[in-house]
Amino acid sequence: MRFLFLLIAGSVALTFLILSDGGETDDGALDPVLDAEQATGAILIRRLSDGQEWTGGGARVEQRFLPASTFKIPNSLIILETGVVSDPEAEILPWDGVVRSPGWDGDQTLRTAFVRSAFWAYQDWASQVGHDRMQAYVTALNYGSADIGPSGDIDRFWLEGQLEISAREQVDFLQRLFARDVPFNAEVQDQVITLMRHRWGEGWMLRAKTGWAIRDEPNHGWYVGWLEAGDDVWVFAVNVDLDYETGQGALRERLARTALITVGAPVPALEP
């Protein structure tokens, strides 16, 4: 039964991947979403059934930035593929005892670390993966600049290193992941897609990850993922300048939600 489910899901995903080729792009359609929040950033949404795209933020859609915690999506793929973690739900990484924040201070599974963005846990796992294996997998994923820098950056390259990615490249990567079309074991892809569950209800599922590069000036934040609703899927990436000191984190998801509404995606149930 599980095999049949995966076969059907894979067929649907492949159909979306094929149909998305050659869609039209409505550049600037999401500029009013950014303007209403007085935000400087970029938004890209792609509807997979026909490849239609909507953008906001002009050339910034193509501009690369540090991925910050959105790298936890490919990082989790790599951690599971290499066997550093075998079971994302049950295998526990003991807390190192360093006090950081309430959500981080405690033992972590891959699932809890993903949901809580527990940086220290991913530092530990990335170090176990090792520089050479990590670089090889990032290259195989064709993820942004695909450059993780020197070996000394293995535990931080996604926050203050050489790895950068654009909003368009985020959407391209996520579309391939949705279609189970990245070079990883099928079970690993399913496990990470399960980790990405952010909000859900009857007939819809939002899979997403936030990120915040607080070491850059200005800070920039991400909210990337996809909405499965009805018979369609909308893949999105939001990148926006933020101010860590004033705690603007909610802006990322708010921009994505407003943008999805603007392009006609069925999102009313996403109200907190």
Residue pairs with C-beta under 8 A, 6 or more apart in sequence:
6 186
6 190
9 180
10 179
10 180
10 186
13 178
13 179
13 180
13 181
14 179
14 181
16 48
16 49
16 175
16 178
16 179
16 233
17 48
17 175
17 176
17 179
17 181
19 48
19 49
19 50
19 51
20 46
20 47
20 48
20 49
20 50
20 51
20 175
21 51
22 51
23 46
23 47
23 50
23 51
23 52
23 53
24 51
24 52
24 53
25 52
25 53
25 54
25 55
26 52
26 53
26 54
26 55
27 55
27 58
28 55
28 56
28 58
29 54
29 55
29 56
29 262
29 263
30 43
30 45
30 54
30 55
30 56
30 57
30 259
30 262
30 263
31 56
31 57
31 58
32 56
32 262
33 43
33 56
33 255
33 258
33 259
33 262
34 40
34 41
34 43
34 56
34 57
34 240
34 255
36 258
37 251
37 254
37 255
39 240
39 241
39 251
39 255
40 57
40 240
40 241
41 56
41 57
41 60
41 220
41 238
41 239
41 240
41 241
41 255
42 55
42 56
42 57
42 58
42 60
42 61
42 63
42 167
42 237
42 238
42 239
42 240
43 54
43 55
43 56
43 57
43 61
43 167
43 236
43 237
43 238
43 239
43 255
43 256
43 259
44 53
44 54
44 55
44 56
44 61
44 167
44 168
44 170
44 171
44 236
44 237
45 53
45 54
45 55
45 171
45 234
45 235
45 236
45 259
45 260
45 263
45 265
46 52
46 53
46 171
46 175
46 234
46 235
46 236
47 53
47 232
47 233
47 234
47 263
47 265
48 175
48 178
48 232
48 233
48 234
48 235
49 231
49 232
49 233
54 259
54 262
54 263
55 61
56 259
57 167
57 239
60 167
60 239
61 166
61 167
61 168
62 166
62 167
62 168
63 166
63 167
64 144
64 145
64 164
64 165
64 166
64 169
65 164
65 165
65 166
65 213
65 216
65 220
65 222
65 239
66 158
66 159
66 160
66 161
66 163
66 164
66 213
66 216
66 220
67 144
67 158
67 163
67 164
67 165
67 170
67 211
67 222
68 158
68 159
68 211
68 212
68 213
68 220
68 221
68 222
69 117
69 119
69 158
69 209
69 210
69 211
69 212
69 222
70 165
70 170
70 209
70 210
70 211
70 222
70 224
71 158
71 163
71 211
72 113
72 114
72 117
72 122
72 209
73 173
73 174
73 177
73 192
73 196
73 209
73 224
74 137
74 138
74 141
74 143
74 173
75 122
75 125
75 126
75 158
76 88
76 110
76 114
76 191
76 192
76 195
77 137
77 141
77 182
77 184
77 188
77 189
77 192
78 129
78 133
78 134
78 137
78 138
79 85
79 110
79 122
79 125
79 126
79 128
79 129
80 86
80 88
80 110
80 184
80 185
80 188
80 191
80 192
81 137
81 184
81 185
81 188
82 129
82 133
82 137
84 125
84 128
84 129
85 91
85 93
85 110
85 125
87 109
88 109
88 110
88 111
88 114
88 191
88 194
88 195
89 109
89 110
89 111
90 109
91 109
91 110
92 107
92 108
92 109
93 107
93 108
93 109
93 113
93 121
93 124
93 125
94 107
95 105
95 106
95 107
95 108
96 120
96 124
98 120
99 105
100 119
100 120
103 116
103 117
103 118
104 116
104 118
104 119
104 120
104 121
108 116
108 118
108 121
110 125
110 195
111 195
112 118
113 121
113 122
114 195
114 196
114 209
115 195
117 210
119 159
123 155
123 156
124 155
126 134
126 154
126 155
127 154
127 155
129 137
129 154
130 154
131 148
131 150
131 151
131 154
134 148
134 154
135 148
138 146
138 148
138 163
139 146
140 183
141 173
141 182
141 183
142 173
143 163
143 165
143 169
143 173
144 163
144 164
144 165
144 166
144 169
145 162
145 163
145 164
145 165
146 163
147 162
147 163
148 154
148 157
148 161
148 162
148 163
149 157
149 161
149 162
149 163
153 160
153 161
153 162
157 163
159 213
159 215
160 213
160 215
165 173
167 237
167 238
167 239
168 237
170 222
170 224
170 237
171 224
171 235
171 236
171 237
173 182
174 224
174 225
174 226
174 235
174 237
175 226
175 235
176 182
177 189
177 192
177 193
178 193
178 226
178 233
178 235
180 186
180 189
180 190
182 189
193 207
196 207
196 208
196 209
196 225
197 205
197 206
197 207
198 206
198 207
198 208
198 209
198 225
199 205
199 206
199 208
199 270
200 206
201 269
203 229
203 230
204 227
204 228
204 229
204 230
204 266
204 267
204 269
204 270
205 227
205 228
205 229
206 225
206 226
206 227
206 228
206 270
207 225
207 226
207 228
208 223
208 224
208 225
208 226
208 253
208 256
209 222
209 223
209 224
209 225
210 221
210 222
210 223
210 249
210 252
210 253
211 221
211 222
211 223
211 224
212 219
212 220
212 221
212 222
212 242
212 244
212 249
213 219
213 220
213 221
214 244
218 241
218 242
218 243
219 241
219 242
219 243
219 244
220 239
220 240
220 241
220 242
221 238
221 239
221 240
221 241
221 242
221 248
221 249
221 251
221 252
222 237
222 238
222 239
222 252
223 236
223 237
223 238
223 252
223 253
223 255
223 256
224 236
224 237
224 238
225 235
225 236
226 233
226 234
226 235
226 236
227 233
227 234
227 236
227 260
227 265
227 267
229 265
229 266
229 267
230 266
232 265
234 260
234 263
234 265
236 256
236 259
236 260
238 252
238 255
238 256
238 259
240 251
240 252
240 255
242 248
242 249
242 251
242 252
257 267
257 270
260 267
260 270
261 267
